[in-house]
Amino acid sequence: MKKYAFLFSLILIFIQMSCNTPSKPVSDDLPPSWPANAIWYQIFVERFNNGDPTNDPKPENIRSDTSYLVPTDWKMSEWGSDWHATTKQEAGWMKKNKKNFGDILQLRRYGGDLQGIIDKLDYLSDLGVTAIYLNPINDAPSLHKYDARSYHHVDVNFGPDPEGDNLLIASEIPDDPSTWKWTSADRLFLKLVEELHHRKMHVIVDYSWNHTGTEFWAWKDLVKNQEKSKYKDWYEIIAFNNPGTPDNEFSYKGWANVKSLPEIKKVDVRSPRRSGHPYEGNINEPAKKHIFDVAKRWLAPDGDTAKGIDGFRLDVADQVPMGFWRDFNKEVKTIKPEAYLVGEIWWASFPDTLMNPVPYVNDHVFDAVMFYQVYRPAKYFFSKSNYPMDARQFRDSLLYQWNRLPAPYRNGMMNVSATHDSPRLLTCFNNPGKYKYQSNVYDNPAYQAGKPDPETYARARLYLVHQFTSVGAPHIWNGDEMGMWGADDPDCRKPLWWGECDFQPETRAQSKKKAVVSDTVGFNREHYDFYKKLIRIRTENPVLSHGAITFIKADGKILAYKRSDPGHEILVIFNTGSMPESFLLPGGGNYTNLMDQTQVSGNKITLGPLSATILKKNQ
């Protein structure tokens, strides 16, 4: 056994050394340097902040051929209303149309817009954010905007003049960029980009090139003209309608069988297409040209890259062929070499197997992926879980993920914990079940969707210490820093809990006794200050963004690692157990505790239960 233990130790040393030793990149091209320093903040515009009530959506703005019926008496929801309560108006609509509460949640609008972001730029600067990731802002009827009406325009209700913008859009030839105009919403977005750049913040925008919505101009022409449409080859059509029969045979492929999201046609497919796996092929040429024109419009408005966005977050990347991604990468980098491309790759097989990021992270495809692969083991190590990991297992999981990526790309990975597609961080930690599996009360009545208990806050903050001191760029889902909780979509998309707003308590049924309980909601200053402190520690210590990582201890509930470069060393220690634990400081104690600015002397430190510390070695 001693022989095998010795061999395992040698293997672990080799793995750790390879993580800290720059390996040969896949080519001489390198990813952009700025994402390694980023503090990402993801904004879901419709629920972020209503800065301009005059542009609030009307029924005609949110109506589409395949969406929920919009009642004629539909009204905006109030920002501070009880998320779980059904208004009298909603109850009548639900009963009349035989819909459930989930349908109501999809129909609700709260009026978030671009002016709302501009109004909160001081808040984001004060927090320490350096990079913004915007969920789709393209014109679309839904709250999430993945069902594009137009790729090349910002949603009309995100700008100051929806009616005027619709008239401008109608005057264009949508597949001819020379006729495209700048709407008031487009111009307000460019103003936002300018303001962000002035504050030294980068900004990327979310797009799905896999599908459009049924209100998209090319799709509407195809539905009307069928095989005579000039866009008949843009989409995955199964069968056109035969006018010689009484039936409508028109059939097409929607993403994930969702008919409101018709898929753009894939061509030259040369390998099996399986969700969760890369495949070879491309997108049909006319649609591809349009996508490239849209990308250029936002990267270099009127030919000026300084006025444009800094990259793209790319939705459902596994559904799009690799040939297209290589061509898209080349096109984007030709326009703006420092643009950042981050792909969404997630499940190879839900809920047990995450995708392999390796084929996607290189100079030909993406600069990074949303790195769920390092969050899932962190949830199992730091939270109170039915699938617990000890420190050694967690360390090995991280080393495995980092070491299968090219070295230049590791520091720029987007380290997500919660997004618009997953439970909020606090709620994820408040439930011991499998990550993202049955993570709402609709699928699992026992799921805890309300205010977390005190232990959950403590454990989530342990994870945050790790997230802001680990390899890769930390990412914040808007509202998590406010202490918001919420189950999986749609409950993770509540209006943000701004301190100046008044909120009704959240009422919910207790799963076991079915008793109605009430949670007081609102901005959590203590939680916000904890985020702000960690952001300051990371930004003031670049070694946390670029330094090598070395694990000092990984035993049971104790995890310790250091980040170092030739002139700096920071030691991070965690005690995830329920008892105090002592830790021997390597080389003796001569550190500053960055959490409270106290000095640490001696060769030993004791950490209380569920606690962590960040120690900077004094020079």
C-alpha positions as CSV (number, residue, x, y, z in Angstrom):
1,M,0.0,0.0,0.0
2,K,2.9,2.4,0.8
3,K,4.2,1.8,-2.8
4,Y,0.8,2.8,-4.3
5,A,0.5,5.8,-2.0
6,F,4.0,6.9,-3.1
7,L,3.0,6.5,-6.8
8,F,-0.2,8.5,-6.3
9,S,1.7,11.3,-4.6
10,L,4.1,11.5,-7.6
11,I,1.1,11.6,-10.0
12,L,-0.5,14.4,-8.0
13,I,2.7,16.4,-8.0
14,F,2.9,16.0,-11.8
15,I,-0.7,17.1,-12.3
16,Q,-0.2,20.1,-10.0
17,M,3.1,21.1,-11.8
18,S,1.4,20.9,-15.2
19,C,-1.3,23.2,-14.0
20,N,1.2,25.8,-13.0
21,T,3.6,25.3,-15.9
22,P,2.7,27.1,-19.1
23,S,2.0,24.5,-21.8
24,K,2.4,25.0,-25.5
25,P,-0.7,26.8,-26.8
26,V,-2.6,25.2,-29.7
27,S,-1.1,27.9,-31.9
28,D,0.8,31.2,-31.7
29,D,-2.6,33.0,-31.3
30,L,-3.6,33.7,-27.7
31,P,-6.9,34.5,-26.2
32,P,-7.5,38.2,-25.2
33,S,-5.7,39.1,-22.0
34,W,-8.4,41.3,-20.4
35,P,-10.9,38.5,-19.4
36,A,-8.4,37.1,-16.9
37,N,-8.8,40.3,-14.9
38,A,-12.6,40.5,-15.3
39,I,-15.2,40.6,-12.6
40,W,-18.2,39.5,-14.6
41,Y,-21.7,40.7,-13.9
42,Q,-24.5,39.2,-15.9
43,I,-27.6,41.4,-16.5
44,F,-31.0,40.1,-17.5
45,V,-32.3,43.4,-18.8
46,E,-36.1,42.9,-18.4
47,R,-35.7,42.3,-14.7
48,F,-32.7,44.5,-13.9
49,N,-34.1,48.0,-13.5
50,N,-37.0,50.0,-15.0
51,G,-35.3,53.3,-15.8
52,D,-37.9,54.6,-18.3
53,P,-41.6,53.8,-17.6
54,T,-42.6,55.5,-20.9
55,N,-41.3,52.6,-22.9
56,D,-43.0,49.8,-20.9
57,P,-44.3,46.9,-23.1
58,K,-47.8,46.8,-24.4
59,P,-49.7,43.6,-25.4
60,E,-48.7,44.0,-29.1
61,N,-45.0,44.1,-28.1
62,I,-45.1,40.7,-26.5
63,R,-47.5,38.9,-28.8
64,S,-46.3,36.2,-31.2
65,D,-47.7,33.5,-33.4
66,T,-46.7,30.7,-31.1
67,S,-46.5,32.3,-27.6
68,Y,-49.1,32.5,-24.9
69,L,-52.3,34.3,-25.7
70,V,-52.0,37.9,-24.5
71,P,-55.3,39.1,-22.9
72,T,-56.6,42.4,-24.1
73,D,-56.6,43.7,-20.5
74,W,-52.9,42.6,-19.9
75,K,-51.0,45.0,-17.7
76,M,-47.4,45.4,-16.5
77,S,-46.6,43.8,-13.1
78,E,-45.5,46.0,-10.2
79,W,-41.8,45.7,-9.4
80,G,-42.2,45.0,-5.7
81,S,-45.2,42.7,-5.9
82,D,-45.2,39.2,-4.4
83,W,-43.6,36.9,-6.9
84,H,-45.6,33.9,-5.8
85,A,-49.0,35.6,-5.6
86,T,-51.5,35.5,-8.4
87,T,-53.3,38.8,-9.0
88,K,-57.1,38.8,-9.7
89,Q,-56.4,39.8,-13.3
90,E,-53.9,36.9,-13.7
91,A,-56.3,34.4,-12.0
92,G,-59.0,35.3,-14.5
93,W,-56.7,35.0,-17.5
94,M,-55.3,31.7,-16.2
95,K,-58.8,30.2,-15.7
96,K,-60.1,31.5,-19.0
97,N,-57.2,30.0,-21.0
98,K,-56.7,26.9,-18.9
99,K,-53.1,27.9,-18.1
100,N,-51.1,27.3,-15.0
101,F,-49.0,29.7,-12.8
102,G,-45.9,28.9,-14.8
103,D,-47.6,30.4,-17.9
104,I,-48.4,33.5,-16.0
105,L,-44.7,33.9,-15.0
106,Q,-43.7,33.8,-18.6
107,L,-46.2,36.5,-19.5
108,R,-45.2,38.9,-16.8
109,R,-43.2,42.0,-17.7
110,Y,-41.6,44.5,-15.2
111,G,-40.2,47.0,-17.6
112,G,-36.4,46.6,-17.2
113,D,-34.6,48.6,-20.0
114,L,-31.3,50.1,-21.0
115,Q,-31.9,53.3,-19.2
116,G,-32.2,51.2,-16.1
117,I,-28.7,49.9,-16.6
118,I,-27.3,53.4,-17.3
119,D,-28.9,54.6,-14.0
120,K,-27.2,51.9,-12.1
121,L,-23.6,52.2,-13.5
122,D,-22.4,53.9,-10.3
123,Y,-23.7,50.9,-8.3
124,L,-21.8,48.5,-10.6
125,S,-18.7,50.6,-10.4
126,D,-18.9,50.8,-6.6
127,L,-19.3,47.0,-6.4
128,G,-16.1,46.6,-8.4
129,V,-17.5,45.1,-11.6
130,T,-15.2,45.3,-14.7
131,A,-17.1,43.4,-17.3
132,I,-20.8,43.1,-18.2
133,Y,-22.5,40.1,-19.9
134,L,-25.9,41.1,-21.2
135,N,-28.5,38.4,-21.8
136,P,-30.0,38.9,-25.3
137,I,-31.1,42.5,-26.1
138,N,-32.1,41.8,-29.7
139,D,-35.7,42.7,-30.5
140,A,-38.0,39.9,-29.5
141,P,-41.5,39.4,-27.9
142,S,-40.4,37.2,-25.0
143,L,-39.0,38.3,-21.6
144,H,-35.7,36.3,-22.4
145,K,-35.2,37.5,-26.0
146,Y,-33.9,34.2,-27.3
147,D,-36.8,34.2,-29.8
148,A,-35.4,37.1,-32.0
149,R,-37.7,39.2,-34.2
150,S,-34.5,40.9,-35.4
151,Y,-30.9,40.1,-34.7
152,H,-29.6,43.6,-35.8
153,H,-31.8,45.7,-33.6
154,V,-32.1,46.2,-29.9
155,D,-35.5,45.4,-28.4
156,V,-37.8,48.3,-29.0
157,N,-39.0,48.3,-25.4
158,F,-35.4,48.6,-24.1
159,G,-35.2,52.1,-25.8
160,P,-37.1,55.4,-25.5
161,D,-39.3,55.2,-28.6
162,P,-40.9,51.8,-29.3
163,E,-43.4,53.0,-31.8
164,G,-40.9,55.1,-33.8
165,D,-38.4,52.3,-33.8
166,N,-41.0,49.9,-35.2
167,L,-41.6,52.3,-38.1
168,L,-37.8,52.6,-38.8
169,I,-37.4,48.8,-38.8
170,A,-40.4,48.4,-41.2
171,S,-38.7,50.8,-43.6
172,E,-35.6,48.5,-44.0
173,I,-34.8,45.6,-46.3
174,P,-33.8,43.3,-43.4
175,D,-31.3,41.2,-45.4
176,D,-29.6,44.2,-46.9
177,P,-27.3,45.9,-44.4
178,S,-27.0,49.0,-46.5
179,T,-30.6,49.8,-45.6
180,W,-30.2,49.3,-41.9
181,K,-30.9,52.2,-39.6
182,W,-30.0,53.0,-36.1
183,T,-33.2,53.0,-33.9
184,S,-33.5,55.0,-30.7
185,A,-33.0,51.7,-28.8
186,D,-29.9,50.9,-30.8
187,R,-28.4,54.4,-30.1
188,L,-29.2,54.1,-26.4
189,F,-27.3,50.8,-26.4
190,L,-24.3,52.4,-28.1
191,K,-24.5,55.1,-25.4
192,L,-24.4,52.4,-22.8
193,V,-21.3,50.8,-24.4
194,E,-19.6,54.2,-24.5
195,E,-20.4,54.8,-20.8
196,L,-19.1,51.3,-19.9
197,H,-15.9,51.8,-21.8
198,H,-15.4,55.2,-20.1
199,R,-15.6,53.4,-16.8
200,K,-13.0,50.8,-18.0
201,M,-15.6,48.1,-18.2
202,H,-15.9,45.6,-21.1
203,V,-19.3,44.4,-22.4
204,I,-20.4,41.3,-24.3
205,V,-23.8,40.4,-25.6
206,D,-25.7,37.1,-25.7
207,Y,-26.8,35.7,-29.1
208,S,-28.3,32.4,-30.2
209,W,-27.3,31.7,-33.8
210,N,-29.0,28.3,-33.6
211,H,-32.6,29.6,-33.9
212,T,-34.8,32.6,-34.2
213,G,-38.3,33.3,-33.1
214,T,-41.4,32.9,-35.1
215,E,-41.7,36.7,-35.5
216,F,-38.3,36.9,-37.2
217,W,-38.7,38.6,-40.6
218,A,-37.2,35.7,-42.6
219,W,-39.4,33.1,-40.9
220,K,-42.6,35.1,-41.4
221,D,-41.8,35.4,-45.1
222,L,-41.2,31.6,-45.3
223,V,-44.4,30.8,-43.5
224,K,-46.3,33.1,-45.9
225,N,-44.7,32.0,-49.1
226,Q,-43.6,28.5,-48.2
227,E,-41.4,27.0,-51.0
228,K,-41.6,30.2,-53.0
229,S,-39.9,32.1,-50.1
230,K,-36.3,33.3,-50.8
231,Y,-35.6,32.2,-47.2
232,K,-36.8,28.6,-47.7
233,D,-33.3,27.3,-47.1
234,W,-32.7,29.3,-43.9
235,Y,-34.5,26.9,-41.6
236,E,-34.8,23.2,-40.8
237,I,-38.0,22.5,-42.7
238,I,-39.5,19.0,-42.5
239,A,-42.3,19.5,-44.9
240,F,-43.9,22.5,-46.7
241,N,-47.7,22.9,-47.0
242,N,-49.4,21.3,-50.0
243,P,-52.0,23.8,-51.2
244,G,-53.8,21.0,-53.0
245,T,-54.9,19.4,-49.8
246,P,-57.3,20.7,-47.0
247,D,-54.7,20.1,-44.4
248,N,-51.6,22.2,-43.5
249,E,-48.6,19.9,-43.8
250,F,-46.1,22.6,-42.9
251,S,-43.7,21.1,-40.4
252,Y,-40.3,22.2,-39.1
253,K,-37.7,21.6,-36.4
254,G,-37.8,23.8,-33.3
255,W,-34.9,23.9,-30.9
256,A,-35.5,21.3,-28.2
257,N,-38.9,20.7,-30.0
258,V,-40.0,24.2,-29.0
259,K,-42.1,25.5,-31.9
260,S,-41.6,29.1,-31.0
261,L,-37.8,28.7,-31.7
262,P,-37.4,27.5,-35.3
263,E,-33.9,26.2,-36.0
264,I,-31.6,27.7,-38.5
265,K,-30.6,25.1,-41.1
266,K,-27.4,23.2,-40.7
267,V,-25.5,22.1,-43.8
268,D,-22.5,19.9,-44.7
269,V,-23.1,17.9,-41.5
270,R,-20.3,15.3,-41.6
271,S,-20.5,13.7,-38.1
272,P,-23.4,12.5,-36.0
273,R,-25.4,15.3,-34.4
274,R,-26.0,14.6,-30.7
275,S,-26.9,17.1,-28.1
276,G,-24.0,17.7,-25.7
277,H,-21.4,16.8,-28.3
278,P,-19.5,18.7,-31.0
279,Y,-20.3,17.9,-34.6
280,E,-18.9,18.9,-37.9
281,G,-20.9,21.0,-40.4
282,N,-21.9,24.6,-41.0
283,I,-24.9,27.0,-41.2
284,N,-26.4,27.7,-44.6
285,E,-24.6,30.4,-46.4
286,P,-27.3,33.2,-46.6
287,A,-28.2,32.9,-42.9
288,K,-24.5,32.8,-42.1
289,K,-23.8,36.0,-44.1
290,H,-26.6,37.7,-42.1
291,I,-25.1,36.6,-38.8
292,F,-21.7,37.9,-39.8
293,D,-23.3,41.2,-40.9
294,V,-25.0,41.5,-37.5
295,A,-21.7,40.6,-35.6
296,K,-19.9,43.3,-37.5
297,R,-22.6,45.9,-36.8
298,W,-22.2,45.5,-33.1
299,L,-18.4,45.0,-33.0
300,A,-17.7,48.0,-35.2
301,P,-20.7,50.4,-35.4
302,D,-20.2,52.6,-38.5
303,G,-16.8,50.9,-38.9
304,D,-15.5,52.1,-35.4
305,T,-14.4,49.2,-33.2
306,A,-13.9,51.6,-30.3
307,K,-17.7,52.2,-30.2
308,G,-18.5,48.5,-30.3
309,I,-19.0,45.6,-28.0
310,D,-16.1,43.5,-26.7
311,G,-17.4,40.0,-27.7
312,F,-20.2,37.5,-27.5
313,R,-21.7,35.0,-25.2
314,L,-22.9,32.2,-27.5
315,D,-26.0,30.3,-26.6
316,V,-26.5,26.5,-27.0
317,A,-23.1,26.2,-28.6
318,D,-23.3,22.4,-28.9
319,Q,-26.3,22.7,-31.3
320,V,-24.2,24.7,-33.8
321,P,-21.7,23.0,-36.0
322,M,-18.0,23.4,-35.4
323,G,-17.3,24.5,-38.9
324,F,-19.5,27.6,-38.3
325,W,-17.8,28.3,-35.0
326,R,-14.4,28.3,-36.6
327,D,-15.6,30.6,-39.4
328,F,-17.3,32.9,-36.8
329,N,-14.2,33.0,-34.7
330,K,-12.1,34.1,-37.7
331,E,-14.6,36.7,-38.8
332,V,-14.9,38.2,-35.3
333,K,-11.1,38.2,-34.6
334,T,-10.5,39.8,-38.0
335,I,-12.8,42.7,-37.0
336,K,-11.7,42.9,-33.4
337,P,-8.7,40.7,-32.4
338,E,-9.3,41.3,-28.6
339,A,-12.9,40.3,-28.8
340,Y,-13.9,37.6,-26.3
341,L,-16.0,34.6,-27.4
342,V,-17.5,32.5,-24.6
343,G,-19.6,29.5,-25.4
344,E,-22.4,27.9,-23.4
345,I,-21.7,24.2,-23.3
346,W,-23.4,22.4,-20.5
347,W,-24.9,18.9,-20.4
348,A,-23.7,15.9,-22.3
349,S,-26.3,13.8,-20.4
350,F,-28.6,15.5,-17.9
351,P,-28.3,15.5,-14.9
352,D,-25.1,13.5,-14.4
353,T,-22.6,14.3,-17.2
354,L,-21.3,17.7,-18.1
355,M,-19.9,18.4,-21.5
356,N,-16.2,18.2,-22.3
357,P,-15.0,21.8,-22.9
358,V,-11.7,20.7,-24.6
359,P,-12.9,20.8,-28.3
360,Y,-14.3,24.3,-27.8
361,V,-11.5,26.1,-25.9
362,N,-8.8,27.0,-28.4
363,D,-7.8,29.8,-30.8
364,H,-10.1,28.4,-33.6
365,V,-13.4,28.2,-31.6
366,F,-13.9,30.0,-28.2
367,D,-11.7,31.8,-25.8
368,A,-13.7,30.3,-22.9
369,V,-16.8,28.5,-21.9
370,M,-19.2,29.1,-19.0
371,F,-17.3,26.9,-16.6
372,Y,-20.1,24.9,-14.9
373,Q,-17.5,22.1,-14.8
374,V,-15.8,23.7,-11.8
375,Y,-18.9,24.9,-10.1
376,R,-20.7,21.6,-9.7
377,P,-17.9,20.0,-7.6
378,A,-17.7,23.2,-5.6
379,K,-21.4,22.9,-4.7
380,Y,-20.8,19.4,-3.5
381,F,-17.8,20.4,-1.4
382,F,-18.9,23.6,0.2
383,S,-22.7,23.0,0.6
384,K,-24.5,20.6,2.8
385,S,-25.1,18.0,0.1
386,N,-26.5,14.5,-0.4
387,Y,-23.5,14.1,-2.7
388,P,-20.7,15.3,-0.5
389,M,-17.1,15.7,-1.7
390,D,-14.1,15.8,0.7
391,A,-11.3,18.2,0.1
392,R,-9.1,15.7,-1.8
393,Q,-11.9,14.8,-4.2
394,F,-12.6,18.5,-4.8
395,R,-9.0,19.3,-5.4
396,D,-8.7,16.4,-7.9
397,S,-11.8,17.6,-9.7
398,L,-10.4,21.1,-10.1
399,L,-7.0,19.9,-11.3
400,Y,-8.6,17.6,-13.8
401,Q,-10.7,20.4,-15.3
402,W,-7.9,22.9,-15.4
403,N,-5.2,20.6,-16.8
404,R,-7.2,19.4,-19.8
405,L,-7.4,23.0,-21.1
406,P,-4.6,24.8,-22.9
407,A,-2.7,26.9,-20.3
408,P,-3.3,30.3,-21.9
409,Y,-7.0,29.8,-21.6
410,R,-7.5,28.8,-18.0
411,N,-7.3,32.2,-16.4
412,G,-10.0,33.6,-18.7
413,M,-12.6,31.0,-18.2
414,M,-16.0,32.4,-17.0
415,N,-16.5,30.8,-13.6
416,V,-20.3,30.8,-13.2
417,S,-22.2,29.7,-10.2
418,A,-25.7,30.8,-11.1
419,T,-27.3,32.2,-14.2
420,H,-30.7,32.9,-15.8
421,D,-30.9,29.1,-16.4
422,S,-30.2,27.8,-12.9
423,P,-31.1,28.3,-9.3
424,R,-29.6,31.3,-7.6
425,L,-26.5,30.5,-5.6
426,L,-28.1,30.7,-2.2
427,T,-31.0,28.5,-3.2
428,C,-28.7,26.0,-4.9
429,F,-26.7,25.8,-1.6
430,N,-29.9,25.6,0.5
431,N,-30.9,22.3,-1.2
432,P,-28.9,19.1,-0.8
433,G,-30.0,17.4,-4.0
434,K,-28.2,16.8,-7.2
435,Y,-27.0,20.0,-9.0
436,K,-29.9,21.4,-11.1
437,Y,-32.0,18.2,-10.9
438,Q,-35.6,18.9,-10.0
439,S,-34.5,22.3,-8.8
440,N,-37.9,23.9,-8.5
441,V,-41.2,23.4,-6.5
442,Y,-43.0,22.4,-9.7
443,D,-41.0,19.2,-10.2
444,N,-40.1,18.7,-6.6
445,P,-42.5,19.9,-3.9
446,A,-39.9,19.4,-1.2
447,Y,-37.5,21.9,-2.9
448,Q,-36.7,24.8,-0.6
449,A,-37.3,27.9,-2.7
450,G,-37.7,30.4,0.1
451,K,-35.3,32.3,2.4
452,P,-32.2,30.1,3.1
453,D,-31.2,29.2,6.6
454,P,-28.1,30.8,8.3
455,E,-25.9,27.8,7.6
456,T,-26.6,28.2,3.9
457,Y,-25.4,31.8,4.0
458,A,-22.2,30.7,5.7
459,R,-21.5,27.9,3.3
460,A,-22.2,30.1,0.2
461,R,-19.8,32.7,1.5
462,L,-17.1,30.0,1.8
463,Y,-17.7,29.2,-1.9
464,L,-17.5,32.9,-2.7
465,V,-14.1,33.1,-1.1
466,H,-13.0,30.2,-3.3
467,Q,-14.6,31.7,-6.5
468,F,-12.8,35.0,-6.0
469,T,-9.4,33.4,-5.3
470,S,-9.4,30.5,-7.7
471,V,-8.3,30.1,-11.3
472,G,-10.6,31.8,-13.8
473,A,-12.7,35.0,-13.8
474,P,-15.5,35.2,-11.2
475,H,-19.0,35.8,-12.5
476,I,-22.0,37.2,-10.6
477,W,-25.6,36.6,-11.7
478,N,-27.4,39.9,-11.2
479,G,-29.0,40.0,-7.8
480,D,-27.0,37.3,-6.1
481,E,-24.9,40.0,-4.5
482,M,-28.1,41.4,-3.1
483,G,-28.8,38.2,-1.2
484,M,-31.6,37.2,-3.6
485,W,-32.8,33.6,-3.6
486,G,-34.9,31.7,-6.2
487,A,-35.3,28.3,-7.7
488,D,-34.6,27.3,-11.3
489,D,-36.1,29.3,-14.2
490,P,-38.4,31.1,-13.9
491,D,-37.9,31.8,-10.2
492,C,-34.2,32.9,-10.8
493,R,-35.5,35.8,-12.9
494,K,-37.3,37.9,-10.3
495,P,-37.0,41.7,-10.5
496,L,-33.9,42.7,-8.6
497,W,-34.2,43.8,-4.9
498,W,-33.0,47.3,-5.2
499,G,-32.7,49.0,-1.8
500,E,-34.9,52.0,-2.8
501,C,-37.8,49.7,-3.7
502,D,-40.5,48.5,-1.4
503,F,-41.3,44.8,-1.7
504,Q,-44.3,42.8,-0.5
505,P,-43.3,39.6,1.4
506,E,-43.0,36.4,-0.6
507,T,-45.7,34.0,0.4
508,R,-45.3,30.3,-0.4
509,A,-46.6,27.0,0.6
510,Q,-44.4,25.0,3.0
511,S,-43.9,21.8,1.2
512,K,-44.6,19.3,4.0
513,K,-47.4,20.9,6.0
514,K,-48.7,23.0,3.1
515,A,-48.9,25.9,5.5
516,V,-48.4,29.3,3.9
517,V,-45.3,31.0,5.1
518,S,-44.1,34.5,4.4
519,D,-40.5,35.7,3.7
520,T,-39.5,39.3,4.0
521,V,-37.4,40.2,1.0
522,G,-35.1,43.1,0.2
523,F,-31.6,44.2,-0.4
524,N,-29.1,42.4,2.0
525,R,-26.4,45.0,2.8
526,E,-24.2,42.5,4.7
527,H,-24.2,40.1,1.7
528,Y,-23.4,42.9,-0.7
529,D,-20.5,44.1,1.4
530,F,-19.1,40.6,1.5
531,Y,-19.1,40.5,-2.3
532,K,-17.6,43.9,-2.5
533,K,-14.8,43.0,-0.1
534,L,-13.9,39.9,-2.1
535,I,-13.9,41.9,-5.4
536,R,-11.6,44.4,-3.8
537,I,-9.2,41.7,-2.6
538,R,-9.1,40.1,-6.1
539,T,-8.6,43.4,-8.0
540,E,-5.9,44.7,-5.6
541,N,-4.0,41.4,-5.9
542,P,-3.4,40.5,-9.5
543,V,-1.7,37.3,-8.4
544,L,-5.2,36.0,-7.8
545,S,-5.9,36.4,-11.5
546,H,-2.6,35.3,-13.0
547,G,-0.6,33.4,-10.3
548,A,0.1,29.7,-10.2
549,I,-2.0,27.7,-7.9
550,T,-0.5,25.1,-5.5
551,F,-2.6,23.0,-3.1
552,I,-1.1,22.9,0.4
553,K,-3.6,20.7,2.1
554,A,-6.7,18.8,1.0
555,D,-7.9,16.5,3.9
556,G,-11.4,15.9,4.9
557,K,-13.0,19.3,5.6
558,I,-9.8,21.3,5.3
559,L,-8.7,22.8,2.0
560,A,-5.7,25.2,1.5
561,Y,-4.0,26.5,-1.6
562,K,-1.7,29.3,-2.5
563,R,-1.6,31.6,-5.5
564,S,1.9,32.8,-6.3
565,D,4.2,34.6,-8.7
566,P,7.8,35.6,-8.3
567,G,6.9,38.6,-6.0
568,H,3.7,37.6,-4.3
569,E,2.1,34.8,-2.4
570,I,-1.5,34.5,-1.1
571,L,-2.6,31.6,1.0
572,V,-6.3,30.6,1.1
573,I,-7.6,28.3,3.8
574,F,-11.1,26.7,4.3
575,N,-12.7,24.9,7.2
576,T,-16.0,23.5,6.0
577,G,-16.5,21.4,9.1
578,S,-18.5,21.9,12.3
579,M,-15.5,22.1,14.7
580,P,-12.5,24.5,15.0
581,E,-9.4,23.3,13.1
582,S,-5.8,24.4,13.3
583,F,-3.6,24.8,10.3
584,L,0.2,25.0,10.2
585,L,1.4,28.0,8.2
586,P,4.1,27.1,5.6
587,G,7.4,28.8,6.4
588,G,6.0,30.4,9.6
589,G,3.5,33.1,10.1
590,N,4.2,36.5,8.6
591,Y,1.0,37.3,6.8
592,T,-1.7,40.0,6.5
593,N,-5.3,38.7,6.8
594,L,-6.9,40.3,3.8
595,M,-10.4,39.7,5.2
596,D,-9.9,42.1,8.2
597,Q,-6.4,43.5,7.6
598,T,-5.0,42.0,10.9
599,Q,-1.5,40.7,11.1
600,V,-0.9,36.9,11.5
601,S,2.2,35.8,13.3
602,G,3.4,32.4,14.6
603,N,3.3,29.1,12.7
604,K,-0.3,28.1,13.3
605,I,-3.7,29.5,12.7
606,T,-7.1,28.2,14.0
607,L,-10.2,28.5,11.9
608,G,-13.6,28.3,13.4
609,P,-16.4,26.1,11.9
610,L,-17.5,27.1,8.4
611,S,-14.9,29.7,8.0
612,A,-12.2,30.8,5.5
613,T,-9.3,33.2,5.5
614,I,-7.2,34.9,2.8
615,L,-3.6,35.5,4.0
616,K,-1.1,37.6,2.1
617,K,2.5,36.8,2.8
618,N,4.4,39.9,3.9
619,Q,7.5,40.7,2.0
